[in-house]
């Protein structure tokens, strides 16, 4: 699968979901998809919950999240 699929699947528009990164053509935020994966939902379960999404949308959202984490300076959580 295209490692830069997220560039085709994720967009940020000021007038869509308050400028939060969303799947292009939808109002489904990347954070929602990542949260679903974190809760243990499978791709088919996510698509059942959000039928406007495709498998490639989910992969693109996860690629975008990984890219953001890779490129941002992360601070220790403390402890």
C-alpha positions as CSV (number, residue, x, y, z in Angstrom):
1,X,0.0,0.0,0.0
2,X,1.1,3.5,-0.8
3,X,3.1,4.8,2.3
4,X,1.9,8.4,1.5
5,X,-1.8,7.4,1.1
6,X,-2.6,9.8,3.9
7,X,-1.8,12.8,1.6
8,X,-4.7,11.8,-0.5
9,X,-7.1,10.8,2.3
10,X,-6.6,13.4,5.0
11,X,-7.4,17.1,4.7
12,X,-7.6,20.1,7.0
13,X,-10.1,22.8,6.2
14,X,-11.0,25.7,8.5
15,X,-14.7,25.3,7.8
16,X,-14.8,21.5,8.4
17,X,-14.8,20.2,11.9
18,X,-13.1,23.4,13.3
19,X,-10.0,22.8,11.2
20,X,-9.3,19.4,12.7
21,X,-7.7,16.8,10.3
22,X,-10.5,14.8,8.8
23,X,-10.9,12.2,6.1
24,X,-11.3,14.1,2.8
25,X,-14.9,14.5,1.8
26,X,-16.2,13.6,5.3
27,X,-16.5,15.2,8.7
28,X,-14.8,12.2,10.3
29,X,-11.7,13.4,12.3
30,X,-8.5,11.4,12.2
31,X,-8.6,11.4,16.1
32,X,-11.9,9.5,16.0
33,X,-10.4,6.8,13.8
34,X,-7.3,6.5,15.9
35,X,-9.4,6.3,19.0
36,X,-11.5,3.5,17.5
37,X,-8.3,1.6,16.8
38,X,-7.0,2.2,20.3
39,X,-10.3,0.8,21.7
40,X,-9.7,-2.4,19.7
41,X,-12.1,-1.9,16.9
42,X,-11.2,-3.7,13.6
43,X,-11.4,-1.9,10.3
44,X,-14.7,-3.6,9.4
45,X,-16.1,-2.5,12.7
46,X,-15.0,1.1,12.1
47,X,-16.5,1.1,8.6
48,X,-19.8,-0.3,10.1
49,X,-19.8,2.6,12.6
50,X,-18.8,5.1,9.9
51,X,-20.1,3.7,6.5
52,X,-18.8,6.8,4.6
53,X,-15.2,5.5,5.2
54,X,-13.2,3.0,3.2
55,X,-10.4,0.7,4.3
56,X,-8.0,3.1,2.6
57,X,-9.4,6.0,4.6
58,X,-8.6,4.2,7.9
59,X,-5.1,3.3,6.7
60,X,-4.6,6.9,5.6
61,X,-5.7,8.2,9.0
62,X,-3.2,5.9,10.8
63,X,-0.4,6.9,8.4
64,X,-1.2,10.6,9.1
65,X,-1.1,10.0,12.9
66,X,2.2,8.2,12.6
67,X,3.7,10.9,10.4
68,X,2.6,13.6,12.9
69,X,4.1,11.7,15.8
70,X,7.3,11.1,13.8
71,X,7.7,14.8,12.9
72,X,6.6,16.5,16.1
73,X,8.9,17.1,19.1
74,X,7.6,14.9,21.8
75,X,7.9,15.9,25.4
76,X,8.3,13.3,28.2
77,X,5.1,12.7,30.2
78,X,7.0,12.8,33.5
79,X,7.0,10.3,36.2
